[in-house]
Amino acid sequence: MRRIMVVNPKGGCGKTTLATNLAGAYASQGARVVLADYDPQASSLAWLSARPSDRARIAGVPAVPGKELKLPRGCEVLVIDAPAGITGKPLKQLARTAQTVLVPVLPSPIDIRAAARFLQELLTLGRVTKDRLRVGVVANRVRTRTLIYQTLYHFLRSLDVPFVTSLRDTQNYIRAADRGLSITEMAPFMVAYDRVQWEPLFNWLDSAASLPRPKKG
């Protein structure tokens, strides 16, 4: 089972947008997807409640940090929308459920500083240092011609983890969220450029580089 967690302790960084779009994309490809929502605001489950009945089904699971996550049978892809503010022991526990962690970062000085602190903690987790958990970062809601994006770009490029892609600031994500859809499920002529930006992320997630190193023996 593929297990992907979207996490950043700072609220408002776009975790739910990333998680729901991943879930919708995998479901539209025919995978049996479970979307686990750990956020008390349950934004992912609210997105799921707006999903049209004629779209590929996604199972939503309300989840609580520290409690066992019970998944429906036949789950092929688990997407975890982690709660804001998670650090320390709760982060360590939740990280055990994932193979891959994605950290969305917004282009602002506050978000960059918060991401730097969080990634420093994340990269010291035993599962990361032992290659049992892979980490990638995503620049989120960016306007590439701004100076702050250049600051974010150089910061993410300086990290010891893959800088996977940049996702632009566009109303398309709001439209998709309102309809319970992912970007990849919207009319291609509306989201052609957004699909191009998602391609490196899907390529990375489909590669061995985003998966833990197999255990020896």
N, C-alpha and C positions, 0 to 999 in steps of 0.2 A: 504494500500500500504506500502510495506517495503521500508524504506528510510535510506540509509547508506552513510555517508560522509567520505572520506579519506582526511586527512588534516595534514599538518605540514608546518609552514611558511618557513622552510629552504628548498631551492631547492636541487634537486638531491638525495632526501631520498627514492625515490621509490614509490611515491604516485600513479603515473600513472600505474606502474606495478601492484600494489595492486588493484587499481580500475578496470583495464581492466580484470584482472584475476577473480575478483568477478563477473563482468558483464558476462564474458564468461561462468563461472560455472553455474550461475543462468539460463542463457539462454539455456544452454545445458540440464538443468533439465525441460525445458518446460515453464519457466516463461517468461512473456512479460517484457522485460528489457529496461530501458532507461538509457543511459550513458550521464550524464551532465558534460561537460568539461568547467570549469571556467578558466583553465590555458591559458594565452595568446599564449603560444606555441602550443596549441591544440594537444598535443601529444596523448591524448585518441582518438580524432577523426581521427588522422592519423593512429592509430592502427586499428580503425574501417574500414577505407578505404581499408586496406589490407585484411580484413576478407573475406574468400571464400564464394561464393554465396550459397554453399550447406550446410553451417553451420547455426545453429539457429540464427535467425535475432535479432539484437540489434539496437534500435533506438538511434542515436546520436543527442545530442542537444548542440549547441554552446551557452554558457551562459555568462552573464556579472554580476559581483557583483553589488548589489544594484538594479538590475532590476528583475521584476517578471519572474519566471521560468515557461514557458508554456510547459506542457507535453502533449504528444499524448494520446488520449483516450485509456483506457484499460491497462494503465501501472500498473504492479504488483510489480516490483522492480525498485527503483531508486537508481543508484550508482552515487555519486557526486565526481568528481575529483576537489578538491578545488585548488585555485591558490596559488602559493608560495608567501610568504611575508604577508599573511593575518593575521591581528591582530585587536584589538580594535573593533570599531563599525562594520566594515565589517564582522569580524568573528562572532560577536553577531547576525548580521542579517542573515548570511548564516546558522548558527547553528539552526535557527528556522525551516529550511526546513528538518532537519534530526531527526531520532529517535536514531541513533547509530553513534558514531564517532570512527574511527580507526586512530591511529597515528603511522605511521611507523618510526622507529628510527634506524639509522645506527651505527655500532660499531666504533665510533671514538670520541675522547675527545670533539671536536667541536660540533658534533651532539648531544652528551649526554648533554652538557651544554645548547645548544639551546633548546633541548626537555624539559629540566627541567624548563626553563623560560616559554616556551609555555604552558606546562601542568599546571603550576601554574596559568596562566591567564585563561586557558580553564576551570579549575575546579572551578573558581569563577563565571562563568556565571550563571545567574539565573536559566536557564533551567537545568543545571547540579545539582545545589544545591537543586532544587525542585524535583529532580528525573524525570524530563521531557526529559532528554537526557543522554544516557549511553556512557561511554568512555572506550575504550580498547586500549592497546598498542601492537605493533608487532615489534620484533627485525628483521631487514631486512638485507639481503646480509651478512649473518654471516658465519664465520668459527669457529666452536665451540671449536676447540683446541687452539685458540689463547688467550692470556692474555687480550686483549681488549674486547673480547667477554665476558669473565668472569666479567669484569668491567661493561659492559652493562647489563649483566644478573642480577647482584646484584642491579644495579640501578633500573631496571624495576621492580624487585621483591619488592623493597622498596616503591613503589608508592601506593597510595590509589585507584588505578584503576586496573582492571584485566590485567595481562601480558598474552596475549592469546596464542601466539606461536612464534617460531623462524623460519625464512625462510632462507635457505642457499644461499650462493653465488654460482650460477651455470649458465652455458651457456644456460641451458634449457629455462630460462626466455627470453633471447635474441632471441633464436630460435622461441619461441612462439610469441613474439612481432613482429618479422619479417613476420610471416605468418598470423597475425590477430587472433591468437588463445589464449586460456587460457591453463594453465598447465593441467587442467582436461580434455581438449579436445585433448591432444597429445597422442601418442601411450603409453599405460600403461607401457610397458617394459622400456621406456626411462625415465619416470617420477615417477616411483613407490615410491621412497624415498620422492620426493617433495609432492606427494599426501598425504603421511603420515603426513608431516609437516602442510599441509593445513587442515587436519581433525579437529584438536582442534579449529581452527578458525570457520569453518562451524558449528561445534557443538555449539560453543558459540553464534554465530549469530542466530542459530535456537532455542536457549533457551530463557526463560523469563528473564534471567539475563542481556541480551543485549537490552531489550526493556524498554521503560519508564513505570513507575508505572502508572496503570490505574487511571484516575481521579475519585474521590469519588463522589457519587451521580449521 
